[in-house]
Amino acid sequence: MKNSFFTAIVLVVALVGGSQGALASANPQAGEKLAPIDLSKASTSFAVVMMAPQGATAAEDFGTVLVKKGAIFQVEVSSSAKDIAALKKEILANTLNKLKKFYVETADTLLYESALMGKSEFHFVANLKVGASTYGAEDTKGPVYGKADVELMLKCFQTLKAK
C-alpha cells in the first residue's frame, strides 16, 4: 500500500511539474521504469512522444497507434478526439458490462470500473490537446485490467507531447 501511494505521488509530481527524467525514474509497477516512446516511428501522422513502460512498443493499428507492453499496458492513441459525452452515454447504457463507478469523470477523461459477468474491470478514455491537434486514447478492450493498470495507462497518455 505504501509503495502504491508513493508511486502515485511520484507520478503526479512528475506529470504536474517534473521532467521526463523524473517520470522515467518512477516505479509504476514492480520496479518497472518509464521511458519516452516516439509514436511517429509507428505512423508519420503522429508527431508525438509519450512516456510508457520501458520496453513498450508502438505499432500502427488501423489508423491508431497501439502502445503496448505485455497484457496489462495497451493504449490505443488516435489522431482525433474521442466523443467523451457519447461514450459516457454508451457506458451508462451498457447492460452487459455494467458500470460500477466513475473514478475520473471530466469533459476530457473517463476512468471507470465496470463488471462483466460479476468480475470487475477498469477502463479509460481521454482526450489531450497537443499544439493545434487533439489526440484521443483508450485502453484496448478485451484484456481485464486492474485500477492501477488503467491509472498508469492514463498517466502515460497524459504525458503526450509534440516531438
C-alpha positions as CSV (number, residue, x, y, z in Angstrom):
1,M,0.0,0.0,0.0
2,K,2.8,2.4,0.9
3,N,4.5,1.6,-2.4
4,S,1.3,2.3,-4.4
5,F,0.8,5.6,-2.6
6,F,4.4,6.6,-3.2
7,T,4.1,5.7,-6.8
8,A,1.0,7.8,-7.2
9,I,2.7,10.8,-5.6
10,V,5.8,10.4,-7.8
11,L,3.7,10.2,-11.0
12,V,1.6,13.2,-10.0
13,V,4.6,15.3,-9.2
14,A,6.3,14.2,-12.4
15,L,3.2,15.0,-14.5
16,V,2.4,18.3,-13.0
17,G,5.8,19.9,-12.7
18,G,8.5,17.3,-13.3
19,S,10.6,16.5,-16.3
20,Q,10.6,13.4,-18.4
21,G,13.7,12.3,-16.4
22,A,11.7,12.4,-13.2
23,L,8.9,10.4,-14.7
24,A,11.2,7.9,-16.2
25,S,12.7,7.2,-12.8
26,A,9.2,6.5,-11.3
27,N,8.4,3.0,-10.1
28,P,4.9,2.4,-11.5
29,Q,4.7,-1.4,-11.4
30,A,7.1,-3.9,-9.7
31,G,10.3,-1.9,-10.4
32,E,9.3,-1.1,-14.0
33,K,10.6,2.3,-15.3
34,L,9.1,4.6,-17.8
35,A,10.8,5.8,-21.0
36,P,9.8,8.0,-23.9
37,I,8.3,6.3,-26.9
38,D,8.2,8.0,-30.3
39,L,4.8,7.4,-31.9
40,S,5.9,8.8,-35.3
41,K,8.0,5.7,-35.8
42,A,4.7,3.7,-36.0
43,S,2.9,6.3,-38.1
44,T,4.1,9.5,-39.6
45,S,0.8,11.2,-38.8
46,F,1.6,11.0,-35.1
47,A,4.4,13.5,-34.5
48,V,4.3,13.0,-30.7
49,V,6.1,11.3,-27.9
50,M,4.7,9.8,-24.7
51,M,6.1,8.0,-21.7
52,A,5.4,4.3,-21.4
53,P,6.9,1.3,-19.5
54,Q,10.4,0.7,-20.6
55,G,10.4,-1.8,-23.5
56,A,6.9,-0.9,-24.7
57,T,6.4,-0.9,-28.4
58,A,4.3,1.4,-30.7
59,A,2.7,0.0,-33.8
60,E,0.2,1.3,-36.3
61,D,-3.2,-0.4,-35.8
62,F,-6.0,0.5,-38.2
63,G,-5.4,4.3,-38.0
64,T,-4.4,4.4,-34.4
65,V,-1.1,3.7,-32.7
66,L,-1.1,0.9,-30.2
67,V,1.4,1.5,-27.4
68,K,1.8,-1.9,-25.7
69,K,3.9,-3.8,-23.2
70,G,2.5,-7.2,-22.2
71,A,-1.1,-7.8,-21.4
72,I,-1.6,-5.1,-18.9
73,F,-0.4,-2.0,-20.7
74,Q,-2.3,-1.4,-24.0
75,V,-3.1,2.1,-25.0
76,E,-4.7,2.9,-28.4
77,V,-3.8,6.5,-29.3
78,S,-6.0,8.2,-32.0
79,S,-5.1,11.3,-34.0
80,S,-8.5,12.7,-33.3
81,A,-10.6,13.4,-30.2
82,K,-12.9,10.8,-28.7
83,D,-16.5,11.8,-28.2
84,I,-16.4,11.5,-24.4
85,A,-20.1,12.5,-24.0
86,A,-21.3,9.8,-26.4
87,L,-19.0,7.2,-24.9
88,K,-20.3,8.1,-21.4
89,K,-23.9,7.5,-22.5
90,E,-22.8,4.2,-24.1
91,I,-21.1,3.2,-20.8
92,L,-24.1,4.1,-18.8
93,A,-26.5,2.2,-21.1
94,N,-24.4,-1.0,-21.3
95,T,-26.4,-3.7,-19.6
96,L,-23.8,-6.5,-20.2
97,N,-20.7,-4.7,-18.9
98,K,-22.4,-2.7,-16.1
99,L,-20.9,0.5,-14.8
100,K,-19.9,0.3,-11.1
101,K,-18.3,3.7,-10.6
102,F,-16.6,6.6,-12.4
103,Y,-13.3,7.4,-10.7
104,V,-12.5,10.2,-13.1
105,E,-15.3,12.0,-14.8
106,T,-14.4,15.2,-16.7
107,A,-15.2,16.6,-20.1
108,D,-11.9,15.2,-21.4
109,T,-11.5,12.0,-19.3
110,L,-13.4,9.0,-18.0
111,L,-11.8,6.3,-15.8
112,Y,-14.3,3.8,-14.6
113,E,-14.9,0.4,-13.1
114,S,-17.4,-1.9,-14.6
115,A,-18.5,-5.5,-14.0
116,L,-18.7,-8.2,-16.7
117,M,-20.3,-11.4,-15.5
118,G,-19.6,-10.4,-11.9
119,K,-15.9,-9.6,-12.4
120,S,-14.6,-6.1,-12.1
121,E,-12.5,-4.5,-14.8
122,F,-11.3,-0.9,-15.3
123,H,-11.1,1.2,-18.4
124,F,-10.3,4.8,-19.5
125,V,-11.0,7.1,-22.4
126,A,-9.4,10.5,-22.7
127,N,-8.6,13.4,-25.0
128,L,-5.5,15.6,-24.8
129,K,-4.7,18.8,-26.8
130,V,-1.1,18.9,-28.1
131,G,-0.4,22.1,-30.1
132,A,-3.2,22.5,-32.6
133,S,-4.2,18.8,-32.5
134,T,-6.4,16.9,-30.1
135,Y,-5.5,13.2,-29.6
136,G,-7.8,10.6,-28.1
137,A,-6.9,7.4,-26.3
138,E,-8.4,4.4,-24.6
139,D,-7.3,1.1,-23.3
140,T,-7.6,-1.9,-25.7
141,K,-10.8,-3.7,-24.9
142,G,-10.6,-7.4,-24.2
143,P,-7.9,-7.8,-21.5
144,V,-9.1,-7.4,-17.9
145,Y,-7.2,-4.5,-16.3
146,G,-6.9,-3.6,-12.6
147,K,-7.3,0.0,-11.5
148,A,-3.5,0.6,-11.2
149,D,-3.0,-0.7,-14.8
150,V,-5.6,1.8,-16.2
151,E,-4.3,4.6,-14.0
152,L,-0.8,4.1,-15.4
153,M,-2.1,4.0,-19.0
154,L,-3.9,7.2,-18.4
155,K,-1.0,8.9,-16.7
156,C,1.3,7.9,-19.6
157,F,-1.1,9.2,-22.2
158,Q,-1.3,12.5,-20.4
159,T,2.5,12.9,-20.9
160,L,1.9,13.1,-24.7
161,K,3.8,16.0,-26.2
162,A,4.9,17.2,-29.6
163,K,8.3,16.0,-30.9
